[in-house]
């Protein structure tokens, strides 16, 4: 079994009302990750702003920017300086009146390899994202960085096995999930909170198992409006074992080693890709089988 070690880092922080301060925090944390030996660094969803989707208001559209654009240019210079890959989720202004929740992938030489636009857009109390974001139109993508082939899916995408499967089938070795998820402040039941958090971890660990890939989810912390973000950024190996885990309130750079050489080992012992009956899945393209 060959050994192909890649060290990754997840940045888990709280955010302020000032995008410039949030960017500076991200820059400082990326440097910290590089000092700890990280080669790929993933920031949380919409790291440059507060999570503004709790209400339907027009003012937050002013936060949107081109991607690539000013923020990615800052991160490109830093990535080149440090020799690290950066995954950065931003509010993209694609055109006047057309906006996306977008992750840019910046390679270790500072080049922007491209973007992934969030495909699944929620519309729930406290998460009114359909008001702000157009669903992605680039499909599921794999970025062949200096250190690994990675896929990026964003927050609500986490709950869809089809998204993880298609990204893995395109060659992703690590699935990164920039995230902004938490508990409603008025939810007082500890049992409900625990169940929600467990479900969030379990569904992503199942993606790792079913596809034989590493999964890394970077969440934010802190209280914003009616939400308390639950942190718990984590990394899972292809057997679903959590190899690194952050707390529910701490700001932290979470570092984990991923031995990509083990992917073949896992897939040969649990050969789910071999045994897929692809000819039987056509009905998945229907909304519901009445």
Secondary structure, DSSP 8 states (H G I E B T S, - for coil): ----EEEEEEEE----S-HHHHHHHHHHHHHHHHHTT-SEEE--TTTTS--GGGS--SGGGGG-B-SSSHHHHHHHHHHHHHT-EEEEEEEEEEETTEEEEEEEEE-TTS-EEEEEE-----EETTEEGGGT----SS-S-EEE-SS-EEEEEEGGGGG-HHHHHHHHHTT-SEEEEE---EEETT---HHHHHHHHHHHHHHHHHHHHHHT-EEEEE--EEEETTEEEE---EEE-TTS-EEEE--SS--EEEEEEEETTHHHHHHHHS-TTTT--GGG-GGGGSS---
